[in-house]
Amino acid sequence: MAQACETAGIPFSCNSGVCGTCQIEIQEGAENINELNREEIELSMDRTHRLGCQCKILSGIVRATY
């Protein structure tokens, strides 16, 4: 997902889930991405508010905005 976000112009800094610059809102397809990881949980994120650098598309289509 990180590469897709970069292509879409979503800013990235650290790529390791620490800085939070790549926060996205999943509009559609949250069921198609991996579960929240420790970094996202520590930032109080949820299934629709994620870090683009930490999301992995597992199947299907995902639509997100930043």
C-alpha positions in Angstrom: 0.0 0.0 0.0 2.9 2.3 0.7 3.9 2.4 -3.0 0.2 3.0 -4.0 0.0 5.9 -1.5 3.3 7.4 -2.7 2.0 7.2 -6.3 -1.2 9.0 -5.2 0.9 11.8 -3.6 0.4 10.9 0.1 3.4 12.2 2.0 5.8 9.8 3.7 8.7 10.5 5.9 9.9 7.6 8.0 8.1 4.6 6.4 8.2 2.8 9.7 5.1 4.0 11.4 6.7 6.4 13.8 6.1 9.9 12.4 2.5 9.6 11.4 2.8 11.8 8.2 1.1 9.1 6.0 -2.3 8.9 7.9 -5.1 7.9 5.6 -8.8 7.3 6.0 -10.0 4.0 4.4 -13.2 4.9 2.5 -13.9 1.4 1.2 -12.3 -2.1 1.5 -11.0 -2.0 5.1 -11.7 -5.7 5.2 -9.1 -6.1 2.4 -6.1 -4.9 4.4 -4.1 -6.3 7.3 -4.9 -5.7 10.9 -3.6 -2.7 12.8 -0.1 -3.1 14.0 1.5 -2.0 17.3 2.5 1.4 15.9 -1.0 2.2 14.8 -2.5 1.0 18.0 -0.1 3.2 20.0 -1.3 6.1 17.9 -5.0 5.3 18.7 -5.8 4.5 15.1 -8.7 2.3 14.1 -9.7 0.2 11.1 -10.7 3.2 9.0 -7.9 5.5 10.2 -4.5 4.0 9.3 -0.9 4.7 8.5 -0.4 4.1 4.7 3.1 2.9 5.3 1.9 0.1 7.5 -1.1 -1.1 5.5 -0.8 -4.1 3.2 -3.6 -4.9 0.7 -4.4 -8.6 1.1 -7.0 -8.8 -1.6 -9.7 -6.9 -3.5 -10.0 -3.1 -3.8 -9.2 -0.4 -1.2 -10.1 3.2 -1.5 -8.5 5.7 0.8 -8.1 9.5 1.2 -5.6 11.5 3.2 
